[in-house]
Amino acid sequence: MPKIYWLGTFGSGLILMMIGETGAVPRIVPYFLMALGVTGFLVQAWFEQKRRR
């Protein structure tokens, strides 16, 4: 999965947080998306570095 996917997930969380809480989006969703994006990006970078050795 390309790293841009994880950055997009993080960006989606940021956008939802900037828009504010709407009726359809619970408050936890933007934070979950941002955490998922950062975690996925770091894990993927770690695996790619591990694979190079």
All heavy atoms as a GROMACS GRO file, in nm:
protein
  425
    1MET      N    1   0.085  -0.118   0.000
    1MET     CA    2   0.000   0.000   0.000
    1MET      C    3   0.090   0.125   0.000
    1MET      O    4   0.183   0.132   0.079
    1MET     CB    5  -0.085  -0.003   0.126
    1MET     CG    6  -0.217   0.066   0.108
    1MET     SD    7  -0.319   0.057   0.257
    1MET     CE    8  -0.344  -0.117   0.278
    2PRO      N    9   0.067   0.217  -0.088
    2PRO     CA   10   0.154   0.335  -0.092
    2PRO      C   11   0.138   0.423   0.032
    2PRO      O   12   0.033   0.426   0.096
    2PRO     CB   13   0.109   0.410  -0.218
    2PRO     CG   14  -0.019   0.349  -0.259
    2PRO     CD   15  -0.033   0.216  -0.193
    3LYS      N   16   0.247   0.492   0.066
    3LYS     CA   17   0.243   0.578   0.185
    3LYS      C   18   0.143   0.691   0.170
    3LYS      O   19   0.093   0.743   0.269
    3LYS     CB   20   0.382   0.634   0.212
    3LYS     CG   21   0.477   0.532   0.267
    3LYS     CD   22   0.609   0.596   0.300
    3LYS     CE   23   0.705   0.492   0.352
    3LYS     NZ   24   0.838   0.547   0.373
    4ILE      N   25   0.114   0.731   0.048
    4ILE     CA   26   0.019   0.841   0.026
    4ILE      C   27  -0.119   0.804   0.079
    4ILE      O   28  -0.195   0.890   0.121
    4ILE     CB   29   0.015   0.879  -0.124
    4ILE    CG1   30  -0.056   1.013  -0.144
    4ILE    CG2   31  -0.051   0.773  -0.207
    4ILE    CD1   32   0.028   1.130  -0.115
    5TYR      N   33  -0.149   0.674   0.083
    5TYR     CA   34  -0.276   0.627   0.139
    5TYR      C   35  -0.288   0.666   0.285
    5TYR      O   36  -0.390   0.715   0.330
    5TYR     CB   37  -0.286   0.475   0.122
    5TYR     CG   38  -0.404   0.414   0.194
    5TYR    CD1   39  -0.530   0.416   0.136
    5TYR    CD2   40  -0.389   0.356   0.319
    5TYR    CE1   41  -0.638   0.361   0.203
    5TYR    CE2   42  -0.496   0.302   0.386
    5TYR     CZ   43  -0.621   0.304   0.327
    5TYR     OH   44  -0.727   0.251   0.392
    6TRP      N   45  -0.180   0.644   0.360
    6TRP     CA   46  -0.182   0.675   0.504
    6TRP      C   47  -0.190   0.825   0.526
    6TRP      O   48  -0.258   0.872   0.617
    6TRP     CB   49  -0.059   0.617   0.572
    6TRP     CG   50  -0.055   0.467   0.561
    6TRP    CD1   51   0.038   0.394   0.492
    6TRP    CD2   52  -0.147   0.373   0.614
    6TRP    NE1   53   0.009   0.261   0.502
    6TRP    CE2   54  -0.104   0.244   0.576
    6TRP    CE3   55  -0.262   0.384   0.691
    6TRP    CZ2   56  -0.173   0.129   0.613
    6TRP    CZ3   57  -0.331   0.269   0.728
    6TRP    CH2   58  -0.286   0.144   0.688
    7LEU      N   59  -0.119   0.901   0.442
    7LEU     CA   60  -0.126   1.047   0.455
    7LEU      C   61  -0.266   1.096   0.421
    7LEU      O   62  -0.315   1.191   0.481
    7LEU     CB   63  -0.021   1.112   0.364
    7LEU     CG   64   0.124   1.087   0.406
    7LEU    CD1   65   0.220   1.148   0.303
    7LEU    CD2   66   0.153   1.142   0.543
    8GLY      N   67  -0.331   1.033   0.326
    8GLY     CA   68  -0.468   1.068   0.292
    8GLY      C   69  -0.565   1.037   0.405
    8GLY      O   70  -0.658   1.114   0.432
    9THR      N   71  -0.542   0.925   0.474
    9THR     CA   72  -0.625   0.890   0.589
    9THR      C   73  -0.609   0.994   0.699
    9THR      O   74  -0.706   1.039   0.759
    9THR     CB   75  -0.586   0.750   0.642
    9THR    OG1   76  -0.597   0.656   0.536
    9THR    CG2   77  -0.676   0.707   0.756
   10PHE      N   78  -0.484   1.034   0.723
   10PHE     CA   79  -0.456   1.138   0.823
   10PHE      C   80  -0.522   1.270   0.782
   10PHE      O   81  -0.585   1.338   0.862
   10PHE     CB   82  -0.305   1.155   0.838
   10PHE     CG   83  -0.267   1.260   0.938
   10PHE    CD1   84  -0.269   1.231   1.073
   10PHE    CD2   85  -0.228   1.386   0.897
   10PHE    CE1   86  -0.233   1.327   1.167
   10PHE    CE2   87  -0.193   1.482   0.990
   10PHE     CZ   88  -0.195   1.453   1.125
   11GLY      N   89  -0.510   1.304   0.653
   11GLY     CA   90  -0.570   1.427   0.602
   11GLY      C   91  -0.722   1.426   0.614
   11GLY      O   92  -0.782   1.529   0.644
   12SER      N   93  -0.783   1.312   0.593
   12SER     CA   94  -0.929   1.302   0.608
   12SER      C   95  -0.970   1.332   0.752
   12SER      O   96  -1.070   1.401   0.775
   12SER     CB   97  -0.977   1.162   0.571
   12SER     OG   98  -0.949   1.134   0.436
   13GLY      N   99  -0.893   1.280   0.846
   13GLY     CA  100  -0.922   1.309   0.986
   13GLY      C  101  -0.908   1.457   1.017
   13GLY      O  102  -0.990   1.515   1.088
   14LEU      N  103  -0.804   1.520   0.961
   14LEU     CA  104  -0.785   1.664   0.981
   14LEU      C  105  -0.901   1.744   0.923
   14LEU      O  106  -0.950   1.837   0.987
   14LEU     CB  107  -0.654   1.710   0.915
   14LEU     CG  108  -0.527   1.692   0.995
   14LEU    CD1  109  -0.407   1.739   0.913
   14LEU    CD2  110  -0.534   1.767   1.125
   15ILE      N  111  -0.943   1.708   0.803
   15ILE     CA  112  -1.053   1.780   0.739
   15ILE      C  113  -1.181   1.766   0.821
   15ILE      O  114  -1.251   1.864   0.844
   15ILE     CB  115  -1.073   1.729   0.594
   15ILE    CG1  116  -0.956   1.774   0.508
   15ILE    CG2  117  -1.205   1.780   0.536
   15ILE    CD1  118  -0.951   1.710   0.371
   16LEU      N  119  -1.210   1.644   0.865
   16LEU     CA  120  -1.330   1.623   0.947
   16LEU      C  121  -1.322   1.703   1.076
   16LEU      O  122  -1.423   1.755   1.124
   16LEU     CB  123  -1.349   1.475   0.978
   16LEU     CG  124  -1.408   1.390   0.867
   16LEU    CD1  125  -1.406   1.244   0.907
   16LEU    CD2  126  -1.549   1.435   0.835
   17MET      N  127  -1.203   1.712   1.134
   17MET     CA  128  -1.188   1.787   1.258
   17MET      C  129  -1.206   1.937   1.234
   17MET      O  130  -1.266   2.007   1.315
   17MET     CB  131  -1.050   1.761   1.319
   17MET     CG  132  -1.043   1.793   1.465
   17MET     SD  133  -0.897   1.727   1.544
   17MET     CE  134  -0.770   1.827   1.471
   18MET      N  135  -1.158   1.986   1.119
   18MET     CA  136  -1.172   2.129   1.087
   18MET      C  137  -1.316   2.166   1.055
   18MET      O  138  -1.361   2.275   1.090
   18MET     CB  139  -1.081   2.166   0.969
   18MET     CG  140  -0.938   2.186   1.009
   18MET     SD  141  -0.844   2.258   0.877
   18MET     CE  142  -0.768   2.114   0.807
   19ILE      N  143  -1.388   2.075   0.989
   19ILE     CA  144  -1.528   2.101   0.954
   19ILE      C  145  -1.610   2.113   1.082
   19ILE      O  146  -1.704   2.192   1.089
   19ILE     CB  147  -1.584   1.989   0.864
   19ILE    CG1  148  -1.521   1.999   0.726
   19ILE    CG2  149  -1.735   1.997   0.854
   19ILE    CD1  150  -1.555   1.882   0.636
   20GLY      N  151  -1.572   2.035   1.180
   20GLY     CA  152  -1.646   2.037   1.306
   20GLY      C  153  -1.739   1.918   1.315
   20GLY      O  154  -1.756   1.842   1.220
   21GLU      N  155  -1.796   1.902   1.429
   21GLU     CA  156  -1.882   1.787   1.451
   21GLU      C  157  -2.016   1.809   1.382
   21GLU      O  158  -2.083   1.909   1.403
   21GLU     CB  159  -1.903   1.768   1.601
   21GLU     CG  160  -1.972   1.639   1.635
   21GLU     CD  161  -1.981   1.620   1.785
   21GLU    OE1  162  -1.901   1.679   1.858
   21GLU    OE2  163  -2.072   1.547   1.826
   22THR      N  164  -2.049   1.717   1.296
   22THR     CA  165  -2.180   1.721   1.231
   22THR      C  166  -2.264   1.607   1.289
   22THR      O  167  -2.212   1.523   1.361
   22THR     CB  168  -2.166   1.704   1.078
   22THR    OG1  169  -2.104   1.579   1.051
   22THR    CG2  170  -2.083   1.815   1.018
   23GLY      N  171  -2.386   1.602   1.254
   23GLY     CA  172  -2.474   1.499   1.307
   23GLY      C  173  -2.434   1.359   1.267
   23GLY      O  174  -2.454   1.264   1.341
   24ALA      N  175  -2.375   1.345   1.149
   24ALA     CA  176  -2.344   1.212   1.098
   24ALA      C  177  -2.207   1.161   1.142
   24ALA      O  178  -2.179   1.043   1.130
   24ALA     CB  179  -2.350   1.213   0.946
   25VAL      N  180  -2.120   1.250   1.191
   25VAL     CA  181  -1.983   1.210   1.226
   25VAL      C  182  -1.963   1.220   1.377
   25VAL      O  183  -1.962   1.330   1.432
   25VAL     CB  184  -1.880   1.299   1.154
   25VAL    CG1  185  -1.739   1.257   1.190
   25VAL    CG2  186  -1.899   1.294   1.004
   26PRO      N  187  -1.948   1.107   1.444
   26PRO     CA  188  -1.919   1.112   1.587
   26PRO      C  189  -1.785   1.180   1.614
   26PRO      O  190  -1.697   1.183   1.528
   26PRO     CB  191  -1.914   0.965   1.629
   26PRO     CG  192  -1.982   0.891   1.521
   26PRO     CD  193  -1.964   0.971   1.396
   27ARG      N  194  -1.769   1.232   1.732
   27ARG     CA  195  -1.650   1.310   1.766
   27ARG      C  196  -1.520   1.229   1.757
   27ARG      O  197  -1.414   1.282   1.728
   27ARG     CB  198  -1.667   1.363   1.908
   27ARG     CG  199  -1.556   1.451   1.952
   27ARG     CD  200  -1.584   1.504   2.090
   27ARG     NE  201  -1.564   1.648   2.087
   27ARG     CZ  202  -1.597   1.729   2.183
   27ARG    NH1  203  -1.656   1.682   2.290
   27ARG    NH2  204  -1.574   1.856   2.173
   28ILE      N  205  -1.526   1.099   1.781
   28ILE     CA  206  -1.406   1.015   1.786
   28ILE      C  207  -1.351   0.983   1.647
   28ILE      O  208  -1.233   0.953   1.632
   28ILE     CB  209  -1.434   0.885   1.865
   28ILE    CG1  210  -1.306   0.809   1.897
   28ILE    CG2  211  -1.531   0.797   1.791
   28ILE    CD1  212  -1.229   0.868   2.009
   29VAL      N  213  -1.433   0.989   1.543
   29VAL     CA  214  -1.393   0.945   1.410
   29VAL      C  215  -1.271   1.021   1.356
   29VAL      O  216  -1.177   0.957   1.308
   29VAL     CB  217  -1.512   0.951   1.311
   29VAL    CG1  218  -1.468   0.928   1.168
   29VAL    CG2  219  -1.617   0.849   1.351
   30PRO      N  220  -1.266   1.156   1.360
   30PRO     CA  221  -1.146   1.222   1.307
   30PRO      C  222  -1.018   1.181   1.380
   30PRO      O  223  -0.915   1.161   1.318
   30PRO     CB  224  -1.174   1.371   1.329
   30PRO     CG  225  -1.320   1.383   1.345
   30PRO     CD  226  -1.367   1.253   1.402
   31TYR      N  227  -1.026   1.166   1.512
   31TYR     CA  228  -0.907   1.126   1.589
   31TYR      C  229  -0.866   0.983   1.553
   31TYR      O  230  -0.748   0.952   1.544
   31TYR     CB  231  -0.934   1.138   1.739
   31TYR     CG  232  -0.965   1.280   1.779
   31TYR    CD1  233  -1.094   1.316   1.818
   31TYR    CD2  234  -0.866   1.377   1.776
   31TYR    CE1  235  -1.123   1.447   1.854
   31TYR    CE2  236  -0.894   1.508   1.812
   31TYR     CZ  237  -1.023   1.542   1.850
   31TYR     OH  238  -1.051   1.672   1.885
   32PHE      N  239  -0.965   0.897   1.533
   32PHE     CA  240  -0.936   0.759   1.493
   32PHE      C  241  -0.868   0.756   1.357
   32PHE      O  242  -0.770   0.684   1.338
   32PHE     CB  243  -1.067   0.677   1.490
   32PHE     CG  244  -1.047   0.537   1.441
   32PHE    CD1  245  -0.988   0.442   1.522
   32PHE    CD2  246  -1.088   0.502   1.313
   32PHE    CE1  247  -0.969   0.312   1.476
   32PHE    CE2  248  -1.069   0.373   1.266
   32PHE     CZ  249  -1.010   0.278   1.348
   33LEU      N  250  -0.919   0.835   1.262
   33LEU     CA  251  -0.857   0.838   1.129
   33LEU      C  252  -0.714   0.891   1.135
   33LEU      O  253  -0.625   0.838   1.068
   33LEU     CB  254  -0.940   0.925   1.033
   33LEU     CG  255  -1.072   0.866   0.985
   33LEU    CD1  256  -1.148   0.969   0.904
   33LEU    CD2  257  -1.047   0.741   0.903
   34MET      N  258  -0.691   0.995   1.213
   34MET     CA  259  -0.556   1.050   1.224
   34MET      C  260  -0.462   0.949   1.290
   34MET      O  261  -0.349   0.931   1.244
   34MET     CB  262  -0.558   1.182   1.301
   34MET     CG  263  -0.626   1.292   1.223
   34MET     SD  264  -0.610   1.456   1.290
   34MET     CE  265  -0.645   1.439   1.460
   35ALA      N  266  -0.508   0.882   1.394
   35ALA     CA  267  -0.425   0.782   1.461
   35ALA      C  268  -0.396   0.665   1.368
   35ALA      O  269  -0.282   0.615   1.362
   35ALA     CB  270  -0.493   0.733   1.588
   36LEU      N  271  -0.496   0.623   1.293
   36LEU     CA  272  -0.478   0.514   1.198
   36LEU      C  273  -0.377   0.553   1.089
   36LEU      O  274  -0.291   0.474   1.051
   36LEU     CB  275  -0.612   0.477   1.134
   36LEU     CG  276  -0.610   0.361   1.035
   36LEU    CD1  277  -0.579   0.232   1.108
   36LEU    CD2  278  -0.744   0.352   0.965
   37GLY      N  279  -0.387   0.676   1.040
   37GLY     CA  280  -0.295   0.722   0.936
   37GLY      C  281  -0.151   0.727   0.985
   37GLY      O  282  -0.060   0.679   0.917
   38VAL      N  283  -0.130   0.782   1.104
   38VAL     CA  284   0.007   0.791   1.158
   38VAL      C  285   0.061   0.651   1.187
   38VAL      O  286   0.176   0.619   1.152
   38VAL     CB  287   0.008   0.878   1.286
   38VAL    CG1  288   0.141   0.867   1.358
   38VAL    CG2  289  -0.021   1.022   1.250
   39THR      N  290  -0.019   0.566   1.249
   39THR     CA  291   0.026   0.431   1.281
   39THR      C  292   0.058   0.352   1.155
   39THR      O  293   0.163   0.286   1.148
   39THR     CB  294  -0.082   0.358   1.363
   39THR    OG1  295  -0.113   0.436   1.479
   39THR    CG2  296  -0.035   0.221   1.406
   40GLY      N  297  -0.028   0.357   1.058
   40GLY     CA  298  -0.004   0.286   0.932
   40GLY      C  299   0.120   0.334   0.861
   40GLY      O  300   0.199   0.256   0.810
   41PHE      N  301   0.141   0.465   0.859
   41PHE     CA  302   0.259   0.522   0.796
   41PHE      C  303   0.386   0.475   0.865
   41PHE      O  304   0.482   0.433   0.800
   41PHE     CB  305   0.250   0.675   0.799
   41PHE     CG  306   0.362   0.744   0.728
   41PHE    CD1  307   0.356   0.765   0.591
   41PHE    CD2  308   0.474   0.788   0.796
   41PHE    CE1  309   0.458   0.828   0.524
   41PHE    CE2  310   0.577   0.851   0.730
   41PHE     CZ  311   0.570   0.871   0.594
   42LEU      N  312   0.387   0.479   0.998
   42LEU     CA  313   0.507   0.437   1.072
   42LEU      C  314   0.534   0.288   1.057
   42LEU      O  315   0.649   0.247   1.040
   42LEU     CB  316   0.492   0.474   1.220
   42LEU     CG  317   0.492   0.624   1.251
   42LEU    CD1  318   0.463   0.646   1.398
   42LEU    CD2  319   0.624   0.687   1.210
   43VAL      N  320   0.430   0.207   1.064
   43VAL     CA  321   0.448   0.062   1.049
   43VAL      C  322   0.499   0.029   0.910
   43VAL      O  323   0.591  -0.052   0.894
   43VAL     CB  324   0.316  -0.013   1.080
   43VAL    CG1  325   0.323  -0.158   1.037
   43VAL    CG2  326   0.283  -0.002   1.228
   44GLN      N  327   0.443   0.093   0.808
   44GLN     CA  328   0.488   0.066   0.673
   44GLN      C  329   0.634   0.109   0.653
   44GLN      O  330   0.713   0.038   0.592
   44GLN     CB  331   0.400   0.136   0.572
   44GLN     CG  332   0.441   0.104   0.428
   44GLN     CD  333   0.349   0.167   0.327
   44GLN    OE1  334   0.256   0.239   0.362
   44GLN    NE2  335   0.375   0.141   0.202
   45ALA      N  336   0.670   0.226   0.707
   45ALA     CA  337   0.809   0.272   0.696
   45ALA      C  338   0.903   0.176   0.768
   45ALA      O  339   1.012   0.145   0.718
   45ALA     CB  340   0.821   0.413   0.754
   46TRP      N  341   0.860   0.124   0.883
   46TRP     CA  342   0.942   0.029   0.958
   46TRP      C  343   0.962  -0.100   0.880
   46TRP      O  344   1.073  -0.152   0.871
   46TRP     CB  345   0.878   0.002   1.093
   46TRP     CG  346   0.955  -0.096   1.177
   46TRP    CD1  347   1.072  -0.073   1.243
   46TRP    CD2  348   0.920  -0.233   1.203
   46TRP    NE1  349   1.111  -0.186   1.308
   46TRP    CE2  350   1.021  -0.286   1.287
   46TRP    CE3  351   0.814  -0.313   1.164
   46TRP    CZ2  352   1.017  -0.418   1.330
   46TRP    CZ3  353   0.811  -0.443   1.209
   46TRP    CH2  354   0.913  -0.496   1.291
   47PHE      N  355   0.855  -0.153   0.819
   47PHE     CA  356   0.865  -0.276   0.741
   47PHE      C  357   0.953  -0.256   0.618
   47PHE      O  358   1.031  -0.344   0.582
   47PHE     CB  359   0.726  -0.326   0.698
   47PHE     CG  360   0.665  -0.419   0.797
   47PHE    CD1  361   0.552  -0.382   0.868
   47PHE    CD2  362   0.718  -0.545   0.820
   47PHE    CE1  363   0.494  -0.467   0.961
   47PHE    CE2  364   0.662  -0.631   0.912
   47PHE     CZ  365   0.549  -0.592   0.983
   48GLU      N  366   0.942  -0.140   0.552
   48GLU     CA  367   1.026  -0.115   0.434
   48GLU      C  368   1.172  -0.106   0.474
   48GLU      O  369   1.259  -0.155   0.402
   48GLU     CB  370   0.981   0.013   0.364
   48GLU     CG  371   0.851  -0.004   0.289
   48GLU     CD  372   0.805   0.125   0.223
   48GLU    OE1  373   0.872   0.228   0.241
   48GLU    OE2  374   0.701   0.121   0.156
   49GLN      N  375   1.202  -0.044   0.586
   49GLN     CA  376   1.339  -0.033   0.632
   49GLN      C  377   1.392  -0.171   0.671
   49GLN      O  378   1.506  -0.205   0.641
   49GLN     CB  379   1.347   0.062   0.750
   49GLN     CG  380   1.488   0.090   0.795
   49GLN     CD  381   1.492   0.187   0.911
   49GLN    OE1  382   1.393   0.201   0.983
   49GLN    NE2  383   1.603   0.254   0.930
   50LYS      N  384   1.309  -0.251   0.736
   50LYS     CA  385   1.348  -0.385   0.776
   50LYS      C  386   1.376  -0.474   0.654
   50LYS      O  387   1.468  -0.554   0.654
   50LYS     CB  388   1.237  -0.445   0.862
   50LYS     CG  389   1.269  -0.577   0.924
   50LYS     CD  390   1.154  -0.623   1.012
   50LYS     CE  391   1.181  -0.761   1.063
   50LYS     NZ  392   1.068  -0.812   1.140
   51ARG      N  393   1.296  -0.454   0.550
   51ARG     CA  394   1.310  -0.536   0.429
   51ARG      C  395   1.440  -0.502   0.355
   51ARG      O  396   1.498  -0.587   0.291
   51ARG     CB  397   1.190  -0.512   0.338
   51ARG     CG  398   1.182  -0.608   0.223
   51ARG     CD  399   1.055  -0.595   0.147
   51ARG     NE  400   1.018  -0.456   0.125
   51ARG     CZ  401   0.905  -0.417   0.070
   51ARG    NH1  402   0.819  -0.506   0.030
   51ARG    NH2  403   0.878  -0.290   0.054
   52ARG      N  404   1.487  -0.378   0.365
   52ARG     CA  405   1.608  -0.335   0.295
   52ARG      C  406   1.734  -0.396   0.354
   52ARG      O  407   1.835  -0.410   0.287
   52ARG     CB  408   1.622  -0.182   0.298
   52ARG     CG  409   1.528  -0.115   0.204
   52ARG     CD  410   1.558   0.032   0.197
   52ARG     NE  411   1.435   0.102   0.165
   52ARG     CZ  412   1.396   0.214   0.219
   52ARG    NH1  413   1.470   0.274   0.309
   52ARG    NH2  414   1.281   0.270   0.185
   53ARG      N  415   1.730  -0.430   0.484
   53ARG     CA  416   1.851  -0.485   0.547
   53ARG      C  417   1.881  -0.625   0.504
   53ARG      O  418   1.805  -0.702   0.465
   53ARG     CB  419   1.836  -0.482   0.699
   53ARG     CG  420   1.840  -0.345   0.754
   53ARG     CD  421   1.844  -0.352   0.904
   53ARG     NE  422   1.766  -0.240   0.958
   53ARG     CZ  423   1.722  -0.235   1.080
   53ARG    NH1  424   1.744  -0.333   1.162
   53ARG    NH2  425   1.656  -0.132   1.123
   0.00000   0.00000   0.00000
